[in-house]
């Protein structure tokens, strides 16, 4: 029995109880912070309807070309090609021959003053009129005052504050020429998440899961306060990058800490239900955003759970599985003894023997492990090369990150598309995505325990992509607008369910010795997908109305085609080493070959016996016409593992039975082949 089996047996005897609550709470709070930062841009960085003007709106004796629009049409000013107009924050001049205007804006004044010079030519004589006025001091309660932007195509701007009072876009006037800066708020966070995933995985593997979570909590708390106080946009997006680092450096080791402390029988349900805090945080964020329409206080209020997360992380025990891997056996034994006391489980003699056996195997493994040199880079490169040479690990390293890139782009793209989908009620859209995700978790969690990880990810991504592409066929601005909502939300429900399954599935694919780093690498590619999502929803959408739906639909379908290359991990022990991963792969290949051979032999036997079966009485098998069926022997526990495959080799066994049994057996064989 391997050390992984020993530890899983210890956790199974320990059960799930009071001892796991702190580590579970750490992951719950970390997921809530991840939600606020990841899907916060539809409310924090929402676009506001605006209108531009070149001259003060109080002037009425000028051409309508220079007057602001009567409604908030979000159109920048276009200058005729025959003019040399160069608007600035101080002076606007043109070369129009009749009548033209020179407008000077006193930017230093607390009240904007407009000095307007109008020149007309009449009978060879030039008439000059100079007027100094002030901007109107009263504006409707649903709009902002006209203010200077410094943009050539929108020198003066006014926002409609019916939905939001202040967002990142309205505070720094990210419109017209500055519109290309909009995706930076979201993209830099996800780019920071790439670095944070790597940092969190490395720190979690090197110095422990708990220390990584505590350090990231402190960094995130400082960054959020700085973001809420900064008056500069370049500093804001820089802090967003650091926030991405801190959030992902906190989430990756927290997730590993919880899963490694959970018994194998509960791991699937716990891992799936850990997505509910994300969904609840999304709905809560939409509700708080409905009440607080300004982005700075909204950010501070929704980030406040970090004040609870930090002390809880300090009180949480380190992962005993990681301690065993690091040969810190005395600490691991103390943590496990505390766990048995808190869960009120008696430490029997057989269990004590099992723990001693696990410690002895860990000592032997650590003594055979080469000691690290002064520079860890050669050892890291050697380990990477060993992983890439192994067929099973190579497949996992290539397929899993690609799958995460596609699903991350698809998932986040649907969420942050709220302002494009509905500009009047993004709060309802965001809240519904949280509801759909919660429903997906509640529905898919029991199904995953029975059907397995692969089938749920395959169906979720494939069917979700199809539903998102069906949106193209819903007529715009029709009485069936609600169909558009239904199609998009069903598609998101399927995608969110697959994404949640993958949060459990991906860490289980990697061995314990590299699980945190492997999951971090997967999250890096997921962050790349997150980074691409705002580019699709903000930029690609401006060029083609159908581009968003087609891109996200194809991403889901392509991701579903990659799932069959990965092994099933449902109700299987976590692999401890690279050899365990390869044994699992070899066992799967042997099982598939045996199933195919059994199915083929069963079909041949059925074909050869057809004449005899036709003469036999209906529903009965005679000795002269035996109805043979080929079945596959399984492990005693109802599922096959790399360990049981070595002790219980497969055999093809003829079994006599009726037609019902034959259908059941052939169905099981076909399912095994697939």
Phi and psi in degrees as a GROMACS rama.xvg file:
@    title "Ramachandran Plot"
@    xaxis  label "Phi"
@    yaxis  label "Psi"
@TYPE xy
-78.5872  166  UNK-2
-62.2979  -31.7963  UNK-3
-64.4744  -42.3805  UNK-4
-61.7092  -41.7937  UNK-5
-59.9779  -47.1004  UNK-6
-67.1528  -40.2638  UNK-7
-64.0661  -35.6571  UNK-8
-65.8441  -38.8228  UNK-9
-63.7103  -45.3911  UNK-10
-65.3218  -35.2457  UNK-11
-65.1454  -40.7209  UNK-12
-68.253  -32.7121  UNK-13
-68.4955  -39.0478  UNK-14
75.8617  -175.172  UNK-15
-111.841  120.694  UNK-16
-156.804  -144.899  UNK-17
-61.8461  -34.8006  UNK-18
-64.4518  -33.3541  UNK-19
-80.6916  -11.1474  UNK-20
-60.1575  -47.136  UNK-21
-60.314  -44.8214  UNK-22
-65.5125  -35.3572  UNK-23
-65.7864  -41.1987  UNK-24
-66.0454  -35.1385  UNK-25
-59.6328  -46.3813  UNK-26
-68.6336  -37.0464  UNK-27
-60.6741  -47.4643  UNK-28
-69.0051  -35.8872  UNK-29
-64.9776  -38.4796  UNK-30
-65.4532  -35.3427  UNK-31
-65.6745  -38.3932  UNK-32
-69.4529  -37.5714  UNK-33
-61.0425  -39.6434  UNK-34
-63.2014  -46.0951  UNK-35
-60.0813  -44.0263  UNK-36
-78.3803  -35.0679  UNK-37
-75.1858  -46.6063  UNK-38
-107.236  17.924  UNK-39
-78.9711  -17.596  UNK-40
-61.9308  -32.7132  UNK-41
-59.8339  -21.6671  UNK-42
-109.246  -37.8084  UNK-43
-76.1004  -34.1694  UNK-44
-124.025  40.8309  UNK-45
-77.4234  142.247  UNK-46
-76.3936  138.994  UNK-47
-104.986  141.388  UNK-48
-59.5499  138.837  UNK-49
-144.164  167.457  UNK-50
-142.714  147.961  UNK-51
-109.384  156.289  UNK-52
-148.172  146.351  UNK-53
-93.3527  -29.0648  UNK-54
-128.357  168.421  UNK-55
-60.5185  135.495  UNK-56
-66.831  -10.2138  UNK-57
-80.1517  -14.1613  UNK-58
-81.6334  132.003  UNK-59
-118.99  -5.86715  UNK-60
-99.1564  31.5309  UNK-61
-122.78  169.165  UNK-62
-61.8538  145.675  UNK-63
-64.8881  -18.0147  UNK-64
-61.9943  -28.6289  UNK-65
-97.9101  -5.99795  UNK-66
-81.8857  147.917  UNK-67
-69.168  155.621  UNK-68
-68.7794  150.502  UNK-69
-71.9721  -20.8565  UNK-70
-122.975  171.628  UNK-71
-86.6359  83.9722  UNK-72
-89.1329  -5.98913  UNK-73
57.302  38.2051  UNK-74
-110.815  133.027  UNK-75
-83.2989  158.008  UNK-76
-75.6472  137.871  UNK-77
-113.595  130.03  UNK-78
-99.0813  143.28  UNK-79
-61.7593  146.23  UNK-80
-67.6083  -20.3128  UNK-81
-83.0765  -3.90555  UNK-82
-105.932  160.184  UNK-83
-113.372  42.6678  UNK-84
-67.8986  129.838  UNK-85
-133.538  79.5484  UNK-86
-66.5141  141.056  UNK-87
-136.61  -175.446  UNK-88
-76.7741  -9.35351  UNK-89
-115.621  -42.5222  UNK-90
-142.552  140.345  UNK-91
-122.366  123.454  UNK-92
-130.42  150.323  UNK-93
-136.286  167.162  UNK-94
-108.274  23.2936  UNK-95
-65.8327  140.041  UNK-96
-77.0479  -33.0301  UNK-97
-141.029  160.934  UNK-98
-50.274  141.415  UNK-99
-129.354  167.472  UNK-100
-126.276  140.355  UNK-101
-115.984  117.585  UNK-102
-113.748  123.818  UNK-103
-112.624  128.037  UNK-104
-108.201  122.253  UNK-105
-82.3197  90.3437  UNK-106
-72.3704  -18.3928  UNK-107
-81.3861  -14.7267  UNK-108
-80.053  148.557  UNK-109
-70.7337  -27.7937  UNK-110
-111.825  120.675  UNK-111
-58.6867  122.133  UNK-112
-108.802  135.941  UNK-113
-114.965  117.779  UNK-114
-102.51  113.222  UNK-115
-114.83  125.784  UNK-116
-112.381  121.381  UNK-117
-112.421  126.068  UNK-118
-119.697  133.033  UNK-119
-129.561  147.258  UNK-120
-108.989  123.201  UNK-121
-138.901  111.142  UNK-122
61.1538  34.1213  UNK-123
87.633  -7.17743  UNK-124
-103.283  142.788  UNK-125
-101.152  127.293  UNK-126
-112.028  124.034  UNK-127
-116.928  130.879  UNK-128
-126.128  127.311  UNK-129
-115.462  130.031  UNK-130
-132.597  132.172  UNK-131
-113.582  122.274  UNK-132
-133.085  168.836  UNK-133
-114.989  151.063  UNK-134
-66.238  150.74  UNK-135
-59.678  136.618  UNK-136
-89.7074  -12.7586  UNK-137
-115.046  132.584  UNK-138
-133.253  160.161  UNK-139
-59.1404  150.638  UNK-140
-66.288  -17.4012  UNK-141
-97.6739  9.83728  UNK-142
-133.226  160.775  UNK-143
-90.9279  165.526  UNK-144
-72.1342  154.944  UNK-145
-64.1181  135.489  UNK-146
-142.58  161.964  UNK-147
-80.0583  136.444  UNK-148
-111.292  -27.0874  UNK-149
81.0626  8.1984  UNK-150
-93.9224  131.054  UNK-151
-58.6696  -37.752  UNK-152
-92.571  0.504728  UNK-153
-155.05  68.8565  UNK-154
-61.6945  -38.265  UNK-155
-119.449  140.101  UNK-156
-138.162  147.801  UNK-157
-136.957  134.39  UNK-158
-107.165  148.892  UNK-159
-91.0338  115.624  UNK-160
-102.527  30.0401  UNK-161
-63.4414  -41.9363  UNK-162
-94.2216  -49.4956  UNK-163
-122.844  144.543  UNK-164
-89.6414  -32.9042  UNK-165
-158.395  131.65  UNK-166
-135.101  174.532  UNK-167
-59.9441  -39.5773  UNK-168
-66.3852  -43.9007  UNK-169
-73.6903  -30.8547  UNK-170
-71.568  -36.254  UNK-171
-110.727  13.5345  UNK-172
51.714  57.0053  UNK-173
-84.4811  66.5761  UNK-174
-130.032  168.298  UNK-175
52.9482  -118.851  UNK-176
-62.4253  -29.5612  UNK-177
-87.8102  2.03551  UNK-178
-60.6911  -27.3109  UNK-179
-68.3132  -13.5757  UNK-180
-84.638  -8.50825  UNK-181
-57.9558  -47.1121  UNK-182
-64.7357  -14.8339  UNK-183
-61.6733  -35.3822  UNK-184
-59.2649  -39.9948  UNK-185
-87.1047  -40.8704  UNK-186
-66.967  -41.5251  UNK-187
-68.4325  -29.6533  UNK-188
-63.9525  -45.5631  UNK-189
-70.8789  -31.8872  UNK-190
-66.4758  -38.8578  UNK-191
-64.3147  -32.1299  UNK-192
-62.7277  -31.3406  UNK-193
-61.6018  -47.6047  UNK-194
-67.7191  -39.1402  UNK-195
-64.7373  -36.3062  UNK-196
-62.3824  -43.8997  UNK-197
-64.842  -44.7744  UNK-198
-63.6279  -45.5575  UNK-199
-62.9198  -40.4093  UNK-200
-65.8178  -43.2756  UNK-201
-67.0152  -46.8235  UNK-202
-65.2836  -39.2549  UNK-203
-63.9224  -37.877  UNK-204
-76.2353  -32.297  UNK-205
-87.607  -47.1954  UNK-206
-114.879  -1.36608  UNK-207
112.124  150.417  UNK-208
-65.3112  -42.8506  UNK-209
-66.0711  -44.2329  UNK-210
-62.6198  -38.2893  UNK-211
-63.1072  -40.8064  UNK-212
-67.0295  -43.6173  UNK-213
-63.3751  -47.014  UNK-214
-61.281  -41.9585  UNK-215
-67.1559  -34.4094  UNK-216
-61.8222  -46.0402  UNK-217
-61.6581  -44.9767  UNK-218
-62.513  -42.8181  UNK-219
-66.2154  -37.7038  UNK-220
-61.5188  -44.735  UNK-221
-66.3649  -38.4091  UNK-222
-68.0224  -41.195  UNK-223
-63.6532  -42.7753  UNK-224
-63.0869  -41.8942  UNK-225
-64.9304  -38.4493  UNK-226
-63.1569  -39.2375  UNK-227
-72.1129  -16.277  UNK-228
-108.135  -15.2696  UNK-229
-69.1384  137.926  UNK-230
-99.0092  3.82472  UNK-231
-118.654  132.217  UNK-232
-67.2576  -43.5513  UNK-233
-57.3648  -38.2555  UNK-234
-69.6877  -35.5298  UNK-235
-61.4778  -48.5454  UNK-236
-69.7237  -28.9003  UNK-237
-65.7503  -42.7788  UNK-238
-66.1897  -31.2989  UNK-239
-63.0923  -37.6025  UNK-240
-62.8607  -44.8503  UNK-241
-65.9813  -35.9254  UNK-242
-62.5015  -39.7739  UNK-243
-60.899  -41.0104  UNK-244
-60.5083  -47.9706  UNK-245
-69.4358  -39.2187  UNK-246
-66.4124  -46.4897  UNK-247
-72.213  -33.9463  UNK-248
-66.1467  -20.83  UNK-249
-87.6887  -38.5093  UNK-250
-75.0442  -42.7547  UNK-251
-61.4146  -53.2495  UNK-252
-68.3803  -30.0118  UNK-253
-63.9086  -41.1935  UNK-254
-64.11  -44.1557  UNK-255
-63.7012  -38.7868  UNK-256
-60.4538  -42.3775  UNK-257
-71.4776  -47.7494  UNK-258
-66.3443  -35.1871  UNK-259
-74.6757  -14.5556  UNK-260
-101.85  3.63096  UNK-261
-103.905  134.785  UNK-262
-59.1067  151.484  UNK-263
-59.8537  -35.3449  UNK-264
-68.4921  -24.46  UNK-265
-103.08  -7.6057  UNK-266
-62.0669  -39.5899  UNK-267
-64.6127  -48.4699  UNK-268
-66.6766  -42.1453  UNK-269
-64.2548  -45.7682  UNK-270
-61.1964  -39.8609  UNK-271
-70.0616  -44.2843  UNK-272
-69.364  -16.4943  UNK-273
-67.3211  -12.6682  UNK-274
-77.8852  -17.835  UNK-275
-62.4451  -39.3633  UNK-276
-59.1715  -35.5059  UNK-277
-63.5445  -44.8565  UNK-278
-64.8303  -45.1979  UNK-279
-62.9323  -38.3782  UNK-280
-66.2122  -36.0823  UNK-281
-63.7142  -46.6506  UNK-282
-64.8903  -41.1021  UNK-283
-64.4059  -38.5819  UNK-284
-63.4388  -41.1594  UNK-285
-64.5268  -40.8651  UNK-286
-66.1796  -44.7137  UNK-287
-65.989  -37.0753  UNK-288
-63.8969  -32.2036  UNK-289
-65.6965  -31.8365  UNK-290
-86.867  -34.4214  UNK-291
-113.471  109.167  UNK-292
-97.0345  6.19013  UNK-293
-109.459  136.554  UNK-294
-71.6547  -32.6989  UNK-295
-68.197  -55.2337  UNK-296
-63.143  -31.2835  UNK-297
-63.1624  -41.6354  UNK-298
-63.7005  -43.4787  UNK-299
-66.4894  -43.6983  UNK-300
-64.9893  -44.4709  UNK-301
-77.1123  -14.4143  UNK-302
-95.5497  -0.386583  UNK-303
-63.5646  -25.2798  UNK-304
-59.8316  -13.0093  UNK-305
-63.7123  -24.7429  UNK-306
-70.0572  -22.0931  UNK-307
-89.7042  -36.0293  UNK-308
-62.5805  -40.7886  UNK-309
-60.9499  -52.1345  UNK-310
-66.5787  -32.854  UNK-311
-65.1224  -40.3028  UNK-312
-63.9034  -35.2294  UNK-313
-67.3266  -28.3584  UNK-314
-91.2984  -4.44241  UNK-315
-84.404  142.878  UNK-316
-75.1673  153.126  UNK-317
-70.128  155.079  UNK-318
-63.4608  118.585  UNK-319
-65.201  -29.4067  UNK-320
-63.7526  -42.051  UNK-321
-66.565  -39.1014  UNK-322
-61.7425  -39.8697  UNK-323
-64.9532  -41.948  UNK-324
-61.6917  -33.3808  UNK-325
-87.6949  7.47754  UNK-326
63.0755  23.6581  UNK-327
-93.2666  70.9085  UNK-328
-73.3927  -36.7587  UNK-329
-64.2123  -42.7264  UNK-330
-64.021  -40.5874  UNK-331
-62.7923  -41.0213  UNK-332
-64.7929  -40.223  UNK-333
-64.6522  -41.4199  UNK-334
-64.3276  -42.3694  UNK-335
-67.4238  -38.5158  UNK-336
-63.3451  -41.3467  UNK-337
-62.3565  -39.3293  UNK-338
-63.4275  -41.8631  UNK-339
-65.5887  -36.3721  UNK-340
-67.5271  -46.372  UNK-341
-69.0295  -32.9277  UNK-342
-85.6627  -0.386215  UNK-343
57.8668  49.4016  UNK-344
-115.386  130.543  UNK-345
-75.6711  134.104  UNK-346
-85.7612  96.3075  UNK-347
-74.4299  169.438  UNK-348
-65.1054  -41.4217  UNK-349
-64.7316  -37.2722  UNK-350
-70.5489  -37.605  UNK-351
-63.5398  -39.7915  UNK-352
-62.9623  -40.1723  UNK-353
-63.7377  -40.465  UNK-354
-66.7231  -39.726  UNK-355
-62.6762  -40.0872  UNK-356
-64.0534  -39.6621  UNK-357
-64.169  -40.9502  UNK-358
-64.5938  -42.0639  UNK-359
-63.3165  -41.989  UNK-360
-65.7062  -36.6286  UNK-361
-66.7964  -39.0882  UNK-362
-62.5016  -43.0911  UNK-363
-64.1597  -39.7451  UNK-364
-67.424  -40.9823  UNK-365
-70.5222  -32.8449  UNK-366
-69.812  -30.2928  UNK-367
-84.9151  -9.74039  UNK-368
-76.3787  132.21  UNK-369
-66.8445  140.359  UNK-370
-73.3019  139.718  UNK-371
-68.3391  142.373  UNK-372
-82.9641  -173.467  UNK-373
-65.4179  -30.9177  UNK-374
-116.038  118.419  UNK-375
-78.2426  -7.77977  UNK-376
-60.7599  -46.4694  UNK-377
-59.8114  -38.5575  UNK-378
-66.572  -39.011  UNK-379
-64.8958  -44.5314  UNK-380
-64.5436  -37.6972  UNK-381
-65.1051  -40.448  UNK-382
-66.9519  -40.3225  UNK-383
-62.1482  -41.0833  UNK-384
-65.1948  -38.7882  UNK-385
-63.9946  -38.8144  UNK-386
-65.7628  -41.6693  UNK-387
-71.6335  -25.902  UNK-388
-76.3929  -24.5561  UNK-389
-79.6716  124.961  UNK-390
-58.3336  -45.7624  UNK-391
-66.323  -45.1808  UNK-392
-68.5932  -35.1363  UNK-393
-62.8642  -41.4978  UNK-394
-63.2274  -42.9328  UNK-395
-63.5153  -42.1848  UNK-396
-66.3356  -31.8708  UNK-397
-86.1827  -46.6203  UNK-398
-76.6082  -45.4189  UNK-399
-61.7233  -47.9854  UNK-400
-63.2404  -37.6677  UNK-401
-62.5877  -41.9248  UNK-402
-62.3111  -40.6271  UNK-403
-69.2192  -35.2752  UNK-404
-59.8813  -46.8338  UNK-405
-67.525  -46.4239  UNK-406
-70.4749  -32.39  UNK-407
-68.2395  -43.9186  UNK-408
-60.7707  -43.0616  UNK-409
-66.9705  -47.9658  UNK-410
-62.0994  -55.231  UNK-411
-67.3468  -34.8365  UNK-412
-60.3512  -40.2179  UNK-413
-66.4649  -38.885  UNK-414
-69.9799  -50.6773  UNK-415
-79.1783  -0.0738195  UNK-416
-80.3348  11.4969  UNK-417
-58.923  -43.4704  UNK-418
-71.3243  -27.5797  UNK-419
-77.3512  -36.3617  UNK-420
-72.4956  -43.8801  UNK-421
-147.683  112.785  UNK-422
-82.4272  -16.7623  UNK-423
-91.852  -24.642  UNK-424
-143.385  64.5747  UNK-425
-67.504  -20.2635  UNK-426
-66.0399  -43.4472  UNK-427
-65.2652  -42.4692  UNK-428
-59.8862  -47.0888  UNK-429
-65.8417  -40.6962  UNK-430
-64.9017  -38.7598  UNK-431
-66.2721  -34.7801  UNK-432
-63.7352  -37.174  UNK-433
-65.746  -40.0267  UNK-434
-64.6158  -44.3749  UNK-435
-62.8242  -38.7233  UNK-436
-67.6446  -39.7006  UNK-437
-64.3132  -41.8015  UNK-438
-62.8066  -40.1828  UNK-439
-60.3836  -41.6185  UNK-440
-66.7558  -44.8046  UNK-441
-64.5483  -37.6845  UNK-442
-78.4681  -42.4667  UNK-443
-80.9153  -27.3412  UNK-444
-57.1138  -51.6969  UNK-445
-67.645  -32.6086  UNK-446
-67.2942  -37.3243  UNK-447
-64.0111  -37.505  UNK-448
-63.512  -28.0541  UNK-449
-98.8969  -38.229  UNK-450
-94.8395  -22.0763  UNK-451
102.589  169.076  UNK-452
-73.0878  -46.6945  UNK-453
-61.3864  -44.9925  UNK-454
-65.3752  -35.4621  UNK-455
-71.5084  -40.2171  UNK-456
-66.4767  -40.9192  UNK-457
-62.4958  -48.1656  UNK-458
-68.7038  -42.8733  UNK-459
-61.8998  -48.7287  UNK-460
-70.1207  -44.2967  UNK-461
-64.1286  -52.6209  UNK-462
-70.4569  -33.4979  UNK-463
-62.6094  -42.3132  UNK-464
-61.9473  -38.9272  UNK-465
-64.0675  -44.4804  UNK-466
-64.1905  -38.5863  UNK-467
-67.9735  -30.6065  UNK-468
-75.8804  -24.9068  UNK-469
-66.316  -19.2954  UNK-470
-59.5219  -26.8714  UNK-471
-62.546  -25.4423  UNK-472
-93.8154  2.12236  UNK-473
-88.9622  121.622  UNK-474
-61.1599  137.583  UNK-475
-78.9663  147.807  UNK-476
54.8304  40.6882  UNK-477
-112.975  174.18  UNK-478
-71.4517  -9.71377  UNK-479
-99.5818  32.6138  UNK-480
-59.5516  -28.8837  UNK-481
-66.659  -24.0778  UNK-482
-63.6515  -37.7912  UNK-483
-59.8675  -44.2952  UNK-484
-61.8995  -44.305  UNK-485
-63.4335  -45.8381  UNK-486
-63.2028  -45.9293  UNK-487
-65.8574  -41.725  UNK-488
-70.5832  -35.6084  UNK-489
-66.3212  -43.0247  UNK-490
-59.9134  -41.9741  UNK-491
-67.5689  -36.787  UNK-492
-57.0102  -45.4821  UNK-493
-67.2056  -43.4443  UNK-494
-65.568  -43.0477  UNK-495
-63.6832  -37.7283  UNK-496
-62.7902  -44.1439  UNK-497
-63.8444  -39.7389  UNK-498
-62.5241  -41.407  UNK-499
-67.4231  -39.4566  UNK-500
-60.9396  -39.1607  UNK-501
-66.9035  -25.4835  UNK-502
-66.9985  -24.6017  UNK-503
-91.4226  -38.0779  UNK-504
-68.1983  -46.8457  UNK-505
-61.0435  -48.18  UNK-506
-63.4548  -30.3701  UNK-507
-70.4427  -18.373  UNK-508
-76.0859  -26.5655  UNK-509
-95.2731  151.037  UNK-510
-72.2994  159.289  UNK-511
-59.8941  -35.6674  UNK-512
-64.723  -16.95  UNK-513
-139.257  21.5207  UNK-514
-66.5975  -45.6468  UNK-515
-65.1152  -42.3362  UNK-516
-68.3658  -37.5519  UNK-517
-65.5842  -44.5474  UNK-518
-65.8776  -34.0348  UNK-519
-65.6702  -41.5994  UNK-520
-62.9837  -39.9756  UNK-521
-62.8934  -41.7635  UNK-522
-66.9099  -29.0626  UNK-523
-60.5401  -48.0956  UNK-524
-66.9701  -33.7452  UNK-525
-63.2387  -36.9496  UNK-526
-66.7336  -34.4105  UNK-527
-62.1465  -42.0822  UNK-528
-62.8789  -41.6778  UNK-529
-60.4235  -37.2976  UNK-530
-67.7636  -31.7019  UNK-531
-77.0735  -26.1151  UNK-532
-58.1381  -49.19  UNK-533
-65.7182  -27.9136  UNK-534
-64.8473  -34.9506  UNK-535
-73.4437  -44.8379  UNK-536
-78.1695  -26.1912  UNK-537
-98.0669  -35.3022  UNK-538
-108.295  -51.8193  UNK-539
-63.1005  -31.7717  UNK-540
-64.9352  -25.3557  UNK-541
-73.8465  -21.1732  UNK-542
-93.3616  -31.738  UNK-543
-150.63  126.809  UNK-544
-66.7132  -26.0991  UNK-545
-91.2023  -6.7528  UNK-546
-64.1101  -38.1885  UNK-547
-65.1093  -48.9958  UNK-548
-64.6897  -41.5974  UNK-549
-66.2215  -43.0758  UNK-550
-63.4333  -47.2681  UNK-551
-69.6429  -37.4281  UNK-552
-63.3883  -44.3784  UNK-553
-66.0257  -34.6387  UNK-554
-62.3222  -42.0968  UNK-555
-66.3004  -43.8434  UNK-556
-65.941  -43.5065  UNK-557
-63.8082  -40.0471  UNK-558
-62.8053  -36.5885  UNK-559
-65.8358  -28.0549  UNK-560
-73.4568  -17.6323  UNK-561
-87.7558  -20.3339  UNK-562
-60.3333  -41.3924  UNK-563
-61.0584  -13.5675  UNK-564
-78.9394  -10.7025  UNK-565
-99.5464  151.505  UNK-566
-79.2577  157.71  UNK-567
-80.9473  137.931  UNK-568
-120.807  2.36065  UNK-569
-64.2646  127.634  UNK-570
58.6795  28.2904  UNK-571
-110.614  147.744  UNK-572
-63.8393  146.859  UNK-573
-67.8382  132.909  UNK-574
-67.0865  137.947  UNK-575
-92.0072  -39.0375  UNK-576
-129.965  174.786  UNK-577
-61.7095  -35.9042  UNK-578
-63.7027  -35.6042  UNK-579
-63.9786  -38.4691  UNK-580
-63.5905  -42.494  UNK-581
-69.2396  -37.0356  UNK-582
-63.285  -39.4879  UNK-583
-62.3793  -41.0956  UNK-584
-66.2861  -43.854  UNK-585
-64.1606  -39.3516  UNK-586
-63.2163  -42.1983  UNK-587
-61.4918  -43.1882  UNK-588
-64.4791  -42.4949  UNK-589
-63.5292  -38.8512  UNK-590
-65.3413  -41.8982  UNK-591
-66.0657  -42.6172  UNK-592
-63.98  -41.4802  UNK-593
-65.5188  -38.9894  UNK-594
-66.9641  -41.5428  UNK-595
-64.5776  -42.2531  UNK-596
-64.1371  -40.9766  UNK-597
-65.5234  -40.6628  UNK-598
-64.6236  -41.9833  UNK-599
-64.3414  -44.4401  UNK-600
-66.6734  -34.4766  UNK-601
-64.8439  -40.3032  UNK-602
-66.6804  -39.8894  UNK-603
-64.5225  -42.9772  UNK-604
-64.6671  -39.469  UNK-605
-65.006  -38.0609  UNK-606
-67.4956  -43.8997  UNK-607
-68.1338  -28.8133  UNK-608
-95.2833  0.496138  UNK-609
-57.3993  -45.823  UNK-610
-60.1439  -38.1163  UNK-611
-70.8507  -38.2336  UNK-612
-66.5825  -30.9473  UNK-613
-66.3485  -26.833  UNK-614
-87.8663  -13.857  UNK-615
-79.029  152.836  UNK-616
-60.8834  148.424  UNK-617
-64.0974  129.471  UNK-618
82.5693  3.11099  UNK-619
-129.752  152.338  UNK-620
-118.493  125.969  UNK-621
-96.2841  159.688  UNK-622
-58.9746  -30.6437  UNK-623
-74.4271  -23.4151  UNK-624
-131.225  68.9324  UNK-625
-63.9292  135.573  UNK-626
-95.8974  97.4885  UNK-627
-88.0311  142.617  UNK-628
-132.639  143.915  UNK-629
-110.672  123.928  UNK-630
-125.405  164.499  UNK-631
-107.779  125.876  UNK-632
-73.4128  137.709  UNK-633
-114.879  173.243  UNK-634
-69.0732  159.929  UNK-635
-59.5905  -30.1795  UNK-636
-85.1526  4.78484  UNK-637
92.2125  -3.90451  UNK-638
-145.903  155.599  UNK-639
-101.019  139.794  UNK-640
-129.478  164.043  UNK-641
-56.2649  -32.797  UNK-642
-74.4586  -41.6503  UNK-643
-71.5049  -24.4955  UNK-644
-67.9308  -28.9471  UNK-645
-77.4966  -33.442  UNK-646
-91.9391  -18.1029  UNK-647
-128.677  78.6845  UNK-648
-63.4311  154.376  UNK-649
-78.0674  144.832  UNK-650
-134.659  147.036  UNK-651
-95.5934  119.035  UNK-652
-119.826  125.619  UNK-653
-74.6399  134.741  UNK-654
-130.842  136.253  UNK-655
-91.9522  135.058  UNK-656
-168.289  174.854  UNK-657
-83.968  -170.478  UNK-658
-67.7478  -38.7448  UNK-659
-60.285  -42.6195  UNK-660
-65.6879  -37.4899  UNK-661
-62.5025  -42.4867  UNK-662
-65.0078  -40.8702  UNK-663
-64.3429  -44.4685  UNK-664
-64.5143  -47.4321  UNK-665
-63.146  -37.0911  UNK-666
-62.7952  -41.905  UNK-667
-64.1317  -39.6048  UNK-668
-65.4323  -42.9628  UNK-669
-62.996  -43.2838  UNK-670
-61.1987  -38.8133  UNK-671
-65.7972  -38.9764  UNK-672
-64.6483  -44.5148  UNK-673
